[in-house]
């Protein structure tokens, strides 16, 4: 089912019977706005059984809603204000928060590590404190990100070529992958398009070379593991998620294709191993739903808690 | 004295009497085209006494002639073809070559290390072989460059702030220098303008902190020294400038504000020390003239050699 809004077609993949307008029922929209696509889901505000979330009434997919990593939030608020009447409440959060909620089913507690083109670690305590590490993107040294890994690989090819670094299998594999004939052409390729996502597509090449025994590729991945683990450890340490003795249990949600490689050289597994050495209570949680549903569950969880407080009817004043 | 060409004013700073048109005399123009300004000098093709170069007849300064580091050469050739008749010979070279010539007074032998916003090492043998190391700019790991040093400093501030790295004096000094109130604002500052030269202006802050005993700043400079030295060593090794026993003498021209700090923490001096450990024949040469004169001397040297060969009149056929 497709609908049009301001010349753009929004594709509603599925819609439950009677879901249109919710029949007077109060609804939650969960939105995950990215640079390539934007996903929106709709769910009702109804109490649910333990370990189950409310049903998703509808799901829509549209294009980019985050034109600029810095100004993205402002842009989103403008769009939302434009669509909805004044009595609708909305909350805009860092997408790491929605990713955390997609693993904890809406509860803001624990730590999330995202590693795709970029990387960020975000954590929340039960009493509402929060902390972040990394997430300052490529120029400011997010070396565990997909971009960071791939940029180090391309740099290693150049270093081997001009005599500053050891020979590496990455040279042959990278040139083959990009259909280039010499490392000199790699410089042109790198600067032809400043997109970090484009460089980050080389991560599987690095993993393959490391699996084939290449020392340079292996060192790049080991360094990335240290970097990713250090982001999580910094957040856990600052928030005291591990308790006073460092052994308390806390959920760690891991999201992003760098962590989901699931190959022989498993970056995600190594990161968990590295964190668990310092914090044995680390409990790995894989995301159960997509981030847009995580965002909706965040609001759902918040509203259900409010509803339960009202039901208990205790007035301490 | 100012002259106009296609709406742009070229400022001739000085011109010797009778220098206009050279009075039928054959002339050389040496051009140094950069992103902020372009310098052109004019000298005659006359033999000169040893250790002296011909006089500079005129010197002109204009704006940018290198709009794009990749396409710059093509652009220059188009300009030159437009101005001069077909019987004028011209040579376009990497600006590292002009920098080498500015230290060796036109002789293409030895190695040059440039470290300003970017960095490159270039070398030539007497029999015409050449080699390069670094010079692939920021994304491809020129960590000894001014940009590389400053980017590491800014990254260290962010790492200290989010708990991934040790506390450093760079935090206070960098925020003070940029008139920012928190490291969070530093992220915005970094991405507000993608100019590498803008980030590189923070190098003196790193040097000051290292001189004041800050370990993080000190480590950044030590790493830069290793990187710069490794570029030179790669070129020297590949060209065999050091001879078979590694002890032959060769000139090393060092250019750029990173190497000319001339403070207590002297990056250039440390680089020389590091290279000399491997190659004791390294002979430091400071540039005696500006790169535009170096470019002219390059052509002058080439033409004088041709002239001397003609004079010797030997025909081996």
Interface residues (C-beta under 8 A of the other chain):
Chain A: X69 X70 X131 X132 X133 X134 X136 X137 X139 X140 X141 X151 X152 X154 X155 X158 X159 X162 X163 X164 X187 X188 X190 X191 X194 X199 X230 X231 X234 X235 X237 X238
Chain B: X69 X70 X131 X132 X133 X134 X136 X137 X139 X140 X141 X151 X152 X154 X155 X158 X159 X162 X163 X164 X187 X188 X190 X191 X194 X199 X230 X231 X234 X235 X237 X238
